[in-house]
Amino acid sequence: MIKVRFTLTLNDVKVNGENVGTIVVDWQAKTSYDEVAAISRAWIESRENFATHMTGLTDFGELSLQMANA
């Protein structure tokens, strides 16, 4: 297992139609290299549907997910 730091950044965010700027979510988790690869694949495949999973999120510009050894 490895300890990974994840950082999710959304820029130009609109919530319920109101511009709120940037949202950054940062967390650490113990995981395996295989899980990191699976997360990367899922991220690439589901990025366009991301907004549907966040209540009130109506629009966003750039969206990025970074992963690094913690």
PDB file of N, CA, C and O in Angstrom:
ATOM      1  N   MET A   1       0.847  -1.186   0.000  1.00  0.00           N
ATOM      2  CA  MET A   1       0.000   0.000   0.000  1.00  0.00           C
ATOM      3  C   MET A   1       0.886   1.241   0.000  1.00  0.00           C
ATOM      4  O   MET A   1       1.975   1.251   0.575  1.00  0.00           O
ATOM      5  N   ILE A   2       0.398   2.271  -0.650  1.00  0.00           N
ATOM      6  CA  ILE A   2       1.088   3.553  -0.673  1.00  0.00           C
ATOM      7  C   ILE A   2       0.129   4.634  -0.190  1.00  0.00           C
ATOM      8  O   ILE A   2      -1.089   4.482  -0.289  1.00  0.00           O
ATOM      9  N   LYS A   3       0.671   5.701   0.322  1.00  0.00           N
ATOM     10  CA  LYS A   3      -0.149   6.826   0.749  1.00  0.00           C
ATOM     11  C   LYS A   3      -0.146   7.855  -0.376  1.00  0.00           C
ATOM     12  O   LYS A   3       0.913   8.316  -0.802  1.00  0.00           O
ATOM     13  N   VAL A   4      -1.339   8.214  -0.856  1.00  0.00           N
ATOM     14  CA  VAL A   4      -1.480   9.115  -1.993  1.00  0.00           C
ATOM     15  C   VAL A   4      -2.264  10.352  -1.567  1.00  0.00           C
ATOM     16  O   VAL A   4      -3.253  10.266  -0.839  1.00  0.00           O
ATOM     17  N   ARG A   5      -1.798  11.490  -2.035  1.00  0.00           N
ATOM     18  CA  ARG A   5      -2.526  12.741  -1.806  1.00  0.00           C
ATOM     19  C   ARG A   5      -3.262  13.086  -3.098  1.00  0.00           C
ATOM     20  O   ARG A   5      -2.655  13.180  -4.165  1.00  0.00           O
ATOM     21  N   PHE A   6      -4.568  13.273  -2.989  1.00  0.00           N
ATOM     22  CA  PHE A   6      -5.414  13.640  -4.112  1.00  0.00           C
ATOM     23  C   PHE A   6      -5.798  15.107  -3.968  1.00  0.00           C
ATOM     24  O   PHE A   6      -6.121  15.559  -2.869  1.00  0.00           O
ATOM     25  N   THR A   7      -5.766  15.845  -5.058  1.00  0.00           N
ATOM     26  CA  THR A   7      -6.220  17.233  -5.061  1.00  0.00           C
ATOM     27  C   THR A   7      -7.127  17.435  -6.265  1.00  0.00           C
ATOM     28  O   THR A   7      -6.699  17.326  -7.414  1.00  0.00           O
ATOM     29  N   LEU A   8      -8.384  17.730  -5.978  1.00  0.00           N
ATOM     30  CA  LEU A   8      -9.385  17.989  -7.011  1.00  0.00           C
ATOM     31  C   LEU A   8      -9.616  19.494  -7.062  1.00  0.00           C
ATOM     32  O   LEU A   8      -9.944  20.105  -6.045  1.00  0.00           O
ATOM     33  N   THR A   9      -9.449  20.095  -8.236  1.00  0.00           N
ATOM     34  CA  THR A   9      -9.618  21.537  -8.391  1.00  0.00           C
ATOM     35  C   THR A   9     -10.635  21.820  -9.485  1.00  0.00           C
ATOM     36  O   THR A   9     -10.527  21.308 -10.599  1.00  0.00           O
ATOM     37  N   LEU A  10     -11.621  22.640  -9.155  1.00  0.00           N
ATOM     38  CA  LEU A  10     -12.617  23.097 -10.124  1.00  0.00           C
ATOM     39  C   LEU A  10     -12.488  24.614 -10.216  1.00  0.00           C
ATOM     40  O   LEU A  10     -12.533  25.302  -9.196  1.00  0.00           O
ATOM     41  N   ASN A  11     -12.329  25.138 -11.425  1.00  0.00           N
ATOM     42  CA  ASN A  11     -12.224  26.578 -11.642  1.00  0.00           C
ATOM     43  C   ASN A  11     -13.481  27.115 -12.304  1.00  0.00           C
ATOM     44  O   ASN A  11     -14.200  26.380 -12.980  1.00  0.00           O
ATOM     45  N   ASP A  12     -13.741  28.404 -12.105  1.00  0.00           N
ATOM     46  CA  ASP A  12     -14.905  29.083 -12.704  1.00  0.00           C
ATOM     47  C   ASP A  12     -16.206  28.346 -12.380  1.00  0.00           C
ATOM     48  O   ASP A  12     -17.017  28.070 -13.265  1.00  0.00           O
ATOM     49  N   VAL A  13     -16.385  28.037 -11.106  1.00  0.00           N
ATOM     50  CA  VAL A  13     -17.520  27.232 -10.645  1.00  0.00           C
ATOM     51  C   VAL A  13     -18.763  28.091 -10.468  1.00  0.00           C
ATOM     52  O   VAL A  13     -18.700  29.205  -9.947  1.00  0.00           O
ATOM     53  N   LYS A  14     -19.897  27.551 -10.914  1.00  0.00           N
ATOM     54  CA  LYS A  14     -21.193  28.171 -10.657  1.00  0.00           C
ATOM     55  C   LYS A  14     -22.040  27.170  -9.884  1.00  0.00           C
ATOM     56  O   LYS A  14     -22.185  26.018 -10.294  1.00  0.00           O
ATOM     57  N   VAL A  15     -22.596  27.618  -8.763  1.00  0.00           N
ATOM     58  CA  VAL A  15     -23.473  26.794  -7.935  1.00  0.00           C
ATOM     59  C   VAL A  15     -24.817  27.494  -7.885  1.00  0.00           C
ATOM     60  O   VAL A  15     -24.910  28.655  -7.486  1.00  0.00           O
ATOM     61  N   ASN A  16     -25.852  26.782  -8.291  1.00  0.00           N
ATOM     62  CA  ASN A  16     -27.194  27.348  -8.375  1.00  0.00           C
ATOM     63  C   ASN A  16     -27.184  28.652  -9.155  1.00  0.00           C
ATOM     64  O   ASN A  16     -27.902  29.593  -8.816  1.00  0.00           O
ATOM     65  N   GLY A  17     -26.356  28.704 -10.218  1.00  0.00           N
ATOM     66  CA  GLY A  17     -26.296  29.872 -11.081  1.00  0.00           C
ATOM     67  C   GLY A  17     -25.430  31.010 -10.588  1.00  0.00           C
ATOM     68  O   GLY A  17     -25.271  32.001 -11.300  1.00  0.00           O
ATOM     69  N   GLU A  18     -24.857  30.908  -9.388  1.00  0.00           N
ATOM     70  CA  GLU A  18     -24.024  31.969  -8.819  1.00  0.00           C
ATOM     71  C   GLU A  18     -22.550  31.594  -8.922  1.00  0.00           C
ATOM     72  O   GLU A  18     -22.160  30.482  -8.564  1.00  0.00           O
ATOM     73  N   ASN A  19     -21.731  32.526  -9.414  1.00  0.00           N
ATOM     74  CA  ASN A  19     -20.301  32.282  -9.557  1.00  0.00           C
ATOM     75  C   ASN A  19     -19.649  32.233  -8.177  1.00  0.00           C
ATOM     76  O   ASN A  19     -19.724  33.201  -7.420  1.00  0.00           O
ATOM     77  N   VAL A  20     -19.009  31.109  -7.846  1.00  0.00           N
ATOM     78  CA  VAL A  20     -18.325  30.973  -6.550  1.00  0.00           C
ATOM     79  C   VAL A  20     -16.811  30.886  -6.708  1.00  0.00           C
ATOM     80  O   VAL A  20     -16.104  30.752  -5.709  1.00  0.00           O
ATOM     81  N   GLY A  21     -16.299  30.958  -7.921  1.00  0.00           N
ATOM     82  CA  GLY A  21     -14.848  30.948  -8.140  1.00  0.00           C
ATOM     83  C   GLY A  21     -14.279  29.551  -8.218  1.00  0.00           C
ATOM     84  O   GLY A  21     -14.702  28.742  -9.044  1.00  0.00           O
ATOM     85  N   THR A  22     -13.308  29.264  -7.345  1.00  0.00           N
ATOM     86  CA  THR A  22     -12.583  27.998  -7.377  1.00  0.00           C
ATOM     87  C   THR A  22     -12.901  27.158  -6.141  1.00  0.00           C
ATOM     88  O   THR A  22     -13.012  27.684  -5.034  1.00  0.00           O
ATOM     89  N   ILE A  23     -13.043  25.860  -6.340  1.00  0.00           N
ATOM     90  CA  ILE A  23     -13.221  24.905  -5.242  1.00  0.00           C
ATOM     91  C   ILE A  23     -12.059  23.933  -5.303  1.00  0.00           C
ATOM     92  O   ILE A  23     -11.758  23.382  -6.362  1.00  0.00           O
ATOM     93  N   VAL A  24     -11.401  23.720  -4.163  1.00  0.00           N
ATOM     94  CA  VAL A  24     -10.306  22.760  -4.065  1.00  0.00           C
ATOM     95  C   VAL A  24     -10.646  21.761  -2.964  1.00  0.00           C
ATOM     96  O   VAL A  24     -10.948  22.150  -1.836  1.00  0.00           O
ATOM     97  N   VAL A  25     -10.595  20.487  -3.292  1.00  0.00           N
ATOM     98  CA  VAL A  25     -10.809  19.411  -2.328  1.00  0.00           C
ATOM     99  C   VAL A  25      -9.522  18.611  -2.275  1.00  0.00           C
ATOM    100  O   VAL A  25      -9.036  18.140  -3.303  1.00  0.00           O
ATOM    101  N   ASP A  26      -8.964  18.455  -1.077  1.00  0.00           N
ATOM    102  CA  ASP A  26      -7.667  17.812  -0.901  1.00  0.00           C
ATOM    103  C   ASP A  26      -7.815  16.713   0.141  1.00  0.00           C
ATOM    104  O   ASP A  26      -8.356  16.961   1.219  1.00  0.00           O
ATOM    105  N   TRP A  27      -7.344  15.493  -0.158  1.00  0.00           N
ATOM    106  CA  TRP A  27      -7.425  14.412   0.811  1.00  0.00           C
ATOM    107  C   TRP A  27      -6.296  13.410   0.588  1.00  0.00           C
ATOM    108  O   TRP A  27      -5.676  13.380  -0.475  1.00  0.00           O
ATOM    109  N   GLN A  28      -6.042  12.599   1.595  1.00  0.00           N
ATOM    110  CA  GLN A  28      -5.030  11.550   1.519  1.00  0.00           C
ATOM    111  C   GLN A  28      -5.692  10.200   1.762  1.00  0.00           C
ATOM    112  O   GLN A  28      -6.664  10.084   2.509  1.00  0.00           O
ATOM    113  N   ALA A  29      -5.135   9.182   1.107  1.00  0.00           N
ATOM    114  CA  ALA A  29      -5.671   7.834   1.276  1.00  0.00           C
ATOM    115  C   ALA A  29      -4.568   6.814   1.068  1.00  0.00           C
ATOM    116  O   ALA A  29      -3.646   7.033   0.283  1.00  0.00           O
ATOM    117  N   LYS A  30      -4.666   5.704   1.771  1.00  0.00           N
ATOM    118  CA  LYS A  30      -3.767   4.585   1.521  1.00  0.00           C
ATOM    119  C   LYS A  30      -4.399   3.738   0.432  1.00  0.00           C
ATOM    120  O   LYS A  30      -5.570   3.368   0.519  1.00  0.00           O
ATOM    121  N   THR A  31      -3.621   3.435  -0.589  1.00  0.00           N
ATOM    122  CA  THR A  31      -4.142   2.723  -1.740  1.00  0.00           C
ATOM    123  C   THR A  31      -3.026   1.928  -2.406  1.00  0.00           C
ATOM    124  O   THR A  31      -1.873   1.989  -1.980  1.00  0.00           O
ATOM    125  N   SER A  32      -3.365   1.198  -3.429  1.00  0.00           N
ATOM    126  CA  SER A  32      -2.365   0.425  -4.181  1.00  0.00           C
ATOM    127  C   SER A  32      -2.140   1.085  -5.540  1.00  0.00           C
ATOM    128  O   SER A  32      -2.933   1.924  -5.970  1.00  0.00           O
ATOM    129  N   TYR A  33      -1.066   0.706  -6.205  1.00  0.00           N
ATOM    130  CA  TYR A  33      -0.799   1.223  -7.546  1.00  0.00           C
ATOM    131  C   TYR A  33      -1.931   0.854  -8.504  1.00  0.00           C
ATOM    132  O   TYR A  33      -2.290   1.642  -9.380  1.00  0.00           O
ATOM    133  N   ASP A  34      -2.491  -0.344  -8.335  1.00  0.00           N
ATOM    134  CA  ASP A  34      -3.596  -0.763  -9.194  1.00  0.00           C
ATOM    135  C   ASP A  34      -4.819   0.133  -9.001  1.00  0.00           C
ATOM    136  O   ASP A  34      -5.497   0.480  -9.968  1.00  0.00           O
ATOM    137  N   GLU A  35      -5.099   0.507  -7.746  1.00  0.00           N
ATOM    138  CA  GLU A  35      -6.233   1.395  -7.482  1.00  0.00           C
ATOM    139  C   GLU A  35      -6.000   2.780  -8.075  1.00  0.00           C
ATOM    140  O   GLU A  35      -6.932   3.397  -8.591  1.00  0.00           O
ATOM    141  N   VAL A  36      -4.768   3.273  -8.006  1.00  0.00           N
ATOM    142  CA  VAL A  36      -4.453   4.570  -8.610  1.00  0.00           C
ATOM    143  C   VAL A  36      -4.685   4.509 -10.119  1.00  0.00           C
ATOM    144  O   VAL A  36      -5.246   5.442 -10.692  1.00  0.00           O
ATOM    145  N   ALA A  37      -4.268   3.442 -10.757  1.00  0.00           N
ATOM    146  CA  ALA A  37      -4.492   3.277 -12.191  1.00  0.00           C
ATOM    147  C   ALA A  37      -5.984   3.221 -12.510  1.00  0.00           C
ATOM    148  O   ALA A  37      -6.431   3.813 -13.493  1.00  0.00           O
ATOM    149  N   ALA A  38      -6.752   2.515 -11.689  1.00  0.00           N
ATOM    150  CA  ALA A  38      -8.198   2.416 -11.894  1.00  0.00           C
ATOM    151  C   ALA A  38      -8.871   3.776 -11.718  1.00  0.00           C
ATOM    152  O   ALA A  38      -9.766   4.137 -12.483  1.00  0.00           O
ATOM    153  N   ILE A  39      -8.436   4.528 -10.707  1.00  0.00           N
ATOM    154  CA  ILE A  39      -8.986   5.872 -10.487  1.00  0.00           C
ATOM    155  C   ILE A  39      -8.685   6.759 -11.685  1.00  0.00           C
ATOM    156  O   ILE A  39      -9.547   7.518 -12.129  1.00  0.00           O
ATOM    157  N   SER A  40      -7.467   6.670 -12.210  1.00  0.00           N
ATOM    158  CA  SER A  40      -7.079   7.466 -13.377  1.00  0.00           C
ATOM    159  C   SER A  40      -7.958   7.143 -14.587  1.00  0.00           C
ATOM    160  O   SER A  40      -8.434   8.044 -15.277  1.00  0.00           O
ATOM    161  N   ARG A  41      -8.167   5.858 -14.834  1.00  0.00           N
ATOM    162  CA  ARG A  41      -9.020   5.450 -15.958  1.00  0.00           C
ATOM    163  C   ARG A  41     -10.450   5.944 -15.772  1.00  0.00           C
ATOM    164  O   ARG A  41     -11.050   6.478 -16.705  1.00  0.00           O
ATOM    165  N   ALA A  42     -10.996   5.768 -14.573  1.00  0.00           N
ATOM    166  CA  ALA A  42     -12.367   6.196 -14.297  1.00  0.00           C
ATOM    167  C   ALA A  42     -12.500   7.714 -14.434  1.00  0.00           C
ATOM    168  O   ALA A  42     -13.510   8.214 -14.928  1.00  0.00           O
ATOM    169  N   TRP A  43     -11.476   8.438 -13.993  1.00  0.00           N
ATOM    170  CA  TRP A  43     -11.491   9.893 -14.085  1.00  0.00           C
ATOM    171  C   TRP A  43     -11.581  10.340 -15.546  1.00  0.00           C
ATOM    172  O   TRP A  43     -12.377  11.216 -15.886  1.00  0.00           O
ATOM    173  N   ILE A  44     -10.770   9.741 -16.391  1.00  0.00           N
ATOM    174  CA  ILE A  44     -10.763  10.102 -17.810  1.00  0.00           C
ATOM    175  C   ILE A  44     -12.107   9.776 -18.448  1.00  0.00           C
ATOM    176  O   ILE A  44     -12.617  10.560 -19.247  1.00  0.00           O
ATOM    177  N   GLU A  45     -12.681   8.636 -18.106  1.00  0.00           N
ATOM    178  CA  GLU A  45     -13.929   8.190 -18.714  1.00  0.00           C
ATOM    179  C   GLU A  45     -15.158   8.935 -18.216  1.00  0.00           C
ATOM    180  O   GLU A  45     -16.121   9.082 -18.968  1.00  0.00           O
ATOM    181  N   SER A  46     -15.157   9.415 -16.964  1.00  0.00           N
ATOM    182  CA  SER A  46     -16.374   9.996 -16.391  1.00  0.00           C
ATOM    183  C   SER A  46     -16.314  11.501 -16.182  1.00  0.00           C
ATOM    184  O   SER A  46     -17.248  12.077 -15.626  1.00  0.00           O
ATOM    185  N   ARG A  47     -15.254  12.142 -16.607  1.00  0.00           N
ATOM    186  CA  ARG A  47     -15.075  13.572 -16.346  1.00  0.00           C
ATOM    187  C   ARG A  47     -16.254  14.412 -16.844  1.00  0.00           C
ATOM    188  O   ARG A  47     -16.662  15.363 -16.177  1.00  0.00           O
ATOM    189  N   GLU A  48     -16.795  14.068 -18.001  1.00  0.00           N
ATOM    190  CA  GLU A  48     -17.889  14.849 -18.566  1.00  0.00           C
ATOM    191  C   GLU A  48     -19.168  14.737 -17.741  1.00  0.00           C
ATOM    192  O   GLU A  48     -20.010  15.633 -17.795  1.00  0.00           O
ATOM    193  N   ASN A  49     -19.326  13.670 -16.990  1.00  0.00           N
ATOM    194  CA  ASN A  49     -20.531  13.481 -16.171  1.00  0.00           C
ATOM    195  C   ASN A  49     -20.341  13.943 -14.730  1.00  0.00           C
ATOM    196  O   ASN A  49     -21.223  13.743 -13.895  1.00  0.00           O
ATOM    197  N   PHE A  50     -19.206  14.554 -14.434  1.00  0.00           N
ATOM    198  CA  PHE A  50     -18.869  14.932 -13.067  1.00  0.00           C
ATOM    199  C   PHE A  50     -19.923  15.846 -12.437  1.00  0.00           C
ATOM    200  O   PHE A  50     -20.305  15.643 -11.285  1.00  0.00           O
ATOM    201  N   ALA A  51     -20.386  16.831 -13.169  1.00  0.00           N
ATOM    202  CA  ALA A  51     -21.323  17.828 -12.632  1.00  0.00           C
ATOM    203  C   ALA A  51     -22.630  17.206 -12.171  1.00  0.00           C
ATOM    204  O   ALA A  51     -23.279  17.743 -11.273  1.00  0.00           O
ATOM    205  N   THR A  52     -23.028  16.096 -12.757  1.00  0.00           N
ATOM    206  CA  THR A  52     -24.304  15.488 -12.374  1.00  0.00           C
ATOM    207  C   THR A  52     -24.267  14.891 -10.978  1.00  0.00           C
ATOM    208  O   THR A  52     -25.320  14.591 -10.415  1.00  0.00           O
ATOM    209  N   HIS A  53     -23.077  14.710 -10.398  1.00  0.00           N
ATOM    210  CA  HIS A  53     -22.953  14.103  -9.081  1.00  0.00           C
ATOM    211  C   HIS A  53     -22.828  15.124  -7.949  1.00  0.00           C
ATOM    212  O   HIS A  53     -22.709  14.740  -6.786  1.00  0.00           O
ATOM    213  N   MET A  54     -22.852  16.416  -8.273  1.00  0.00           N
ATOM    214  CA  MET A  54     -22.697  17.448  -7.258  1.00  0.00           C
ATOM    215  C   MET A  54     -23.943  18.326  -7.255  1.00  0.00           C
ATOM    216  O   MET A  54     -24.220  19.019  -8.234  1.00  0.00           O
ATOM    217  N   THR A  55     -24.685  18.299  -6.168  1.00  0.00           N
ATOM    218  CA  THR A  55     -25.918  19.053  -6.047  1.00  0.00           C
ATOM    219  C   THR A  55     -25.661  20.549  -6.177  1.00  0.00           C
ATOM    220  O   THR A  55     -24.808  21.098  -5.481  1.00  0.00           O
ATOM    221  N   GLY A  56     -26.389  21.200  -7.058  1.00  0.00           N
ATOM    222  CA  GLY A  56     -26.297  22.647  -7.232  1.00  0.00           C
ATOM    223  C   GLY A  56     -25.237  23.092  -8.208  1.00  0.00           C
ATOM    224  O   GLY A  56     -25.262  24.239  -8.653  1.00  0.00           O
ATOM    225  N   LEU A  57     -24.303  22.225  -8.557  1.00  0.00           N
ATOM    226  CA  LEU A  57     -23.245  22.599  -9.494  1.00  0.00           C
ATOM    227  C   LEU A  57     -23.851  22.717 -10.884  1.00  0.00           C
ATOM    228  O   LEU A  57     -24.299  21.727 -11.464  1.00  0.00           O
ATOM    229  N   THR A  58     -23.861  23.945 -11.417  1.00  0.00           N
ATOM    230  CA  THR A  58     -24.490  24.163 -12.712  1.00  0.00           C
ATOM    231  C   THR A  58     -23.492  24.337 -13.840  1.00  0.00           C
ATOM    232  O   THR A  58     -23.846  24.138 -15.002  1.00  0.00           O
ATOM    233  N   ASP A  59     -22.241  24.709 -13.529  1.00  0.00           N
ATOM    234  CA  ASP A  59     -21.242  24.898 -14.575  1.00  0.00           C
ATOM    235  C   ASP A  59     -19.868  25.007 -13.935  1.00  0.00           C
ATOM    236  O   ASP A  59     -19.745  25.408 -12.778  1.00  0.00           O
ATOM    237  N   PHE A  60     -18.837  24.651 -14.688  1.00  0.00           N
ATOM    238  CA  PHE A  60     -17.464  24.857 -14.254  1.00  0.00           C
ATOM    239  C   PHE A  60     -16.583  24.901 -15.482  1.00  0.00           C
ATOM    240  O   PHE A  60     -16.926  24.365 -16.536  1.00  0.00           O
ATOM    241  N   GLY A  61     -15.437  25.551 -15.327  1.00  0.00           N
ATOM    242  CA  GLY A  61     -14.475  25.643 -16.428  1.00  0.00           C
ATOM    243  C   GLY A  61     -13.533  24.466 -16.367  1.00  0.00           C
ATOM    244  O   GLY A  61     -13.916  23.335 -16.664  1.00  0.00           O
ATOM    245  N   GLU A  62     -12.302  24.731 -15.982  1.00  0.00           N
ATOM    246  CA  GLU A  62     -11.293  23.685 -15.914  1.00  0.00           C
ATOM    247  C   GLU A  62     -11.496  22.810 -14.681  1.00  0.00           C
ATOM    248  O   GLU A  62     -11.851  23.294 -13.606  1.00  0.00           O
ATOM    249  N   LEU A  63     -11.266  21.526 -14.859  1.00  0.00           N
ATOM    250  CA  LEU A  63     -11.405  20.541 -13.796  1.00  0.00           C
ATOM    251  C   LEU A  63     -10.177  19.664 -13.821  1.00  0.00           C
ATOM    252  O   LEU A  63      -9.841  19.107 -14.866  1.00  0.00           O
ATOM    253  N   SER A  64      -9.485  19.524 -12.677  1.00  0.00           N
ATOM    254  CA  SER A  64      -8.286  18.688 -12.674  1.00  0.00           C
ATOM    255  C   SER A  64      -8.216  17.852 -11.406  1.00  0.00           C
ATOM    256  O   SER A  64      -8.706  18.249 -10.349  1.00  0.00           O
ATOM    257  N   LEU A  65      -7.601  16.698 -11.536  1.00  0.00           N
ATOM    258  CA  LEU A  65      -7.352  15.808 -10.412  1.00  0.00           C
ATOM    259  C   LEU A  65      -5.871  15.482 -10.427  1.00  0.00           C
ATOM    260  O   LEU A  65      -5.346  14.967 -11.414  1.00  0.00           O
ATOM    261  N   GLN A  66      -5.195  15.791  -9.314  1.00  0.00           N
ATOM    262  CA  GLN A  66      -3.783  15.477  -9.190  1.00  0.00           C
ATOM    263  C   GLN A  66      -3.599  14.400  -8.137  1.00  0.00           C
ATOM    264  O   GLN A  66      -4.297  14.379  -7.123  1.00  0.00           O
ATOM    265  N   MET A  67      -2.652  13.505  -8.387  1.00  0.00           N
ATOM    266  CA  MET A  67      -2.321  12.452  -7.442  1.00  0.00           C
ATOM    267  C   MET A  67      -0.822  12.471  -7.241  1.00  0.00           C
ATOM    268  O   MET A  67      -0.066  12.557  -8.209  1.00  0.00           O
ATOM    269  N   ALA A  68      -0.377  12.392  -5.975  1.00  0.00           N
ATOM    270  CA  ALA A  68       1.058  12.407  -5.662  1.00  0.00           C
ATOM    271  C   ALA A  68       1.292  11.566  -4.427  1.00  0.00           C
ATOM    272  O   ALA A  68       0.398  11.409  -3.595  1.00  0.00           O
ATOM    273  N   ASN A  69       2.509  11.019  -4.303  1.00  0.00           N
ATOM    274  CA  ASN A  69       2.880  10.313  -3.087  1.00  0.00           C
ATOM    275  C   ASN A  69       2.788  11.267  -1.909  1.00  0.00           C
ATOM    276  O   ASN A  69       3.254  12.404  -1.986  1.00  0.00           O
ATOM    277  N   ALA A  70       2.193  10.812  -0.832  1.00  0.00           N
ATOM    278  CA  ALA A  70       2.054  11.665   0.365  1.00  0.00           C
ATOM    279  C   ALA A  70       3.117  11.342   1.376  1.00  0.00           C
ATOM    280  O   ALA A  70       3.161  11.954   2.443  1.00  0.00           O
TER     281      ALA A  70
END
